[in-house]
Amino acid sequence: MFFKTSIKQKDGGHEYTHYRLCESYREGRFIRNRTLLSLGDLESVLPPEKIPFLCQRINQVYFEGKTFIISSLRDDKVEALCTKYVGLLHEAQKIEKAKKKAAGIEQVYIDRTTNSDIREVGGEWLCLQACRQLLLPEYLETFGWEKQDIALALTQIIARAVYPASEYKTSRWLKENSALCELTGVDPSAITKDKLYQMAHRLYGEKDGLERHFSNRTNDLFSLDDKIIIYDLTNTYFEGTMRESRIAKFGRSKEKRNDTRLVVLAVVVNPEGFLKESQIFEGNMTDPESLQYILDKMKSHRGRSDKKQVVVMDAGIATNDNLKILKEESFDYICVSRGKLKEYRATSLSPVEIRDKSNQLIEISQVEVDGESDSFYKVKSYSKGLKEASMENRFTRAFECGLSQAAEALKKKGGTKKLEKVWERIGRLKEKYPSVHRLYQIHVEPDERGIHATSISWERIEAKSESRHGEYFLRTSLSVHGEEITWLIYNTIREVESTFRCLKTDLNLRPVFHKTDEATMAHLHLGLLAYQLVSTIRFKLKQFGITHEWREIVRIMNTQKMVTTHMVNTDEECVSIRKCSLPESKVRIIYKVLGYDEKPFIRKKSVVPQLNLEKNIYAGIQGISSG
């Protein structure tokens, strides 16, 4: 600090020297001065030769705290004025600090700034806003759920969507990695795997009501009418014996895990991918048997609606009995015919050519079948034909290799030679390759006594069906005649395949590690609830050309974090600010498309005295941090 002077006049016209206490500061590339105190006519109270000493003492006391001075150098007037002006400086400093704090400005030491409690928040905040959009908290509140229970339910559903894992791993993730509890208001220290188990069971108790609520809400939200619905089944296997289970049974596994017990999940979705109904069946439930259960459930929810829905399903469900049931229950249907038609007549000269999503050529033509009231359409897919021909070639090579090995065994010591055993070996080959053994005529020559086989020979039969590779027939009860419309309606079945892929892979429903039926059903239902959030988010994103898989969306969103920044101000107080990081460009686009807020809150600030005061060795390095 230093003194600056200027000449002023008093009221009587007498001139005097006006003193101001000033300091220098940097503003960009320039050095500027500012006035700290206006001291007036110092020369009237202090001899001019002592004024520089007063400036020196003010700097010593204010910056260095040197209040003691050798008696031989001490001047009482100088000390008195120094004490007065230093007091005024401290008072002005306090007022200035109070103004800055009121404006959210703190003067802090930059080199003593640290960050802590960094948590993921992007995916969690995205799903929480989807929950609110679907009015899930309001729905649970109408059934008398306490606010804390609702918060825990939201926490568990969102955790399943963002981090699908066991209840034990989920509890650790909530405590150590995620800011989800901070968003929902749940105390993370109180979360245990047992509480998560209990909440999953409680949510399963509301299964039917929740499905109805989500179905109605998404219809209202996106103006859907569910004119077309898609029905299909999948299964998932258990990593355990499950011998005492009522629902875990051996069956035909979609993942070829015939060594483990299964549980079957049947779902009804609309063409937009929203879940309408679901049912958990025993693992040995066949596809055709399940339809009646789902129809009864749909009828009870559909009420007296005059709207006739179209059920799209695959050939495995479309038995003649099931098609008859659908007609009796006032449903239309489109499905793949269970067998290739042998006798039919084309109704048009040339088929209609369509390109699928992979830009592969598909030919569709309407055909007539005697004695059938349904409409039939012949579909020819060249890419599917190449695939079927390739598979058949692979199977035929394997089948012929097996026959060659059986023939060579007749010449080896210890090989299978008995006629009965040879035919058993050939029978096992036919069982292993059922789609190609019909293409071969096999001859086994017995010896004179008819006990042992002497040779095995075979010849390939010219298959009439080779030209029908990639060919199948659509069957529908709809009276609308149009190849392209029929194909577009049936092709919505791809949406249920996407649903199963998301459930099994992205939401980790495969395999099941639970040991009881109740826990298994609660686990599967929790995945379905998480899927409701996923389908809501992805539906809107798809409308804007964002077609990422759910895992990719979560990866993108996880770039947004929650962080606490700790700073030490010049009063040796710890200033803590909790803020959400700015979203990256891809994250911002997702928020904008969905119409969601980018951050859950602006900031949370606290100022507390430090418990362990450290000596300030960075007094000269200061920065201004604006809140």
ABEGO torsion letter per residue (X at the ends): XBBBBBBBBBAAGBBBBBBBBBBBBBBEABBBBBBABBAEBAAAABBAAAAAAAAAAAAAAAAAGBABBBAAABBAAAAAAAAAAAAAAAAAAAAAAAAAAAAGBBBBBAAABBBBGBBBAAAAAAAAAAAAAAGAAAAAAAAGBBAAAAAAAAAAAAAAAABBBBAAAAAAAAAAABAAAAAAGBBAAABBAAAAAAAAAAAAAAAAAAAAAAAAAAAAAAGBAGABBBBBBBBBBBBEAGAABAABBBBBBAAGBAABBBBBBBBBBBAAGBBABBBBBBAABBAAAAAAAAAAAAAAAAEABABBBBBBBBAAABBAAAAAAAAAAGBBBBBBBABBBABBBBABABBBBBBBAAGBBBBBBBBBBBGBABBBBBBBBAAAAAAAAAAAAAAAAAAAAAAAAAAAAAABBGBBABAAAAAAAAAAAAAABAAAAAABBBBBBBBAAGABBABBBBBBBBBAAAAABGBBBBBBABABBEAAAAAAAAAAAAAAAAAAAAAAAAAGAOBBABABAAAAAAAAAAAAAAAAAAAAAAAAAAAAGBABBAAAAAAAAAABBBBBBBBBBAAGBBBBBBBBBBBBAAAAAAAAAAGBBABABABBBBBBBBABBBBBAAAABBBBBBX
